């Protein structure tokens, strides 16, 4: 009878370990998903590059209307390069934010 009782005890311990493992996996996944959400929000709100690009566009348009000459053209070219660069950086921030994922199915 003690062999059967030992087997039942071992099986109960196995089931308890499995339950604890599932609970730990769920807890870790929930924590990672919350962290991912926070990082995405942080990246969304800390990215002020789009407003810089808009400011450069405003300056370029203002220069276009008020002056002529080589210096004005050079400054407009520089602003246009900055606009393109800032749009690229903004896109990189977007890709980074969208790439944050929590792997499903566990990693253990």
Buried (B, 14 or more C-beta within 10 A) or exposed (E): EEEEEEEEEEEEEEEEEEEEEEEEBEEBBEEBEEEEEEEBEEBEEEBEBBEBBEBBBEBBEEBEEEEEEEEEEEBBEEBEEBBEBBBEBBEEBBEEBEEEEBEEEEEE
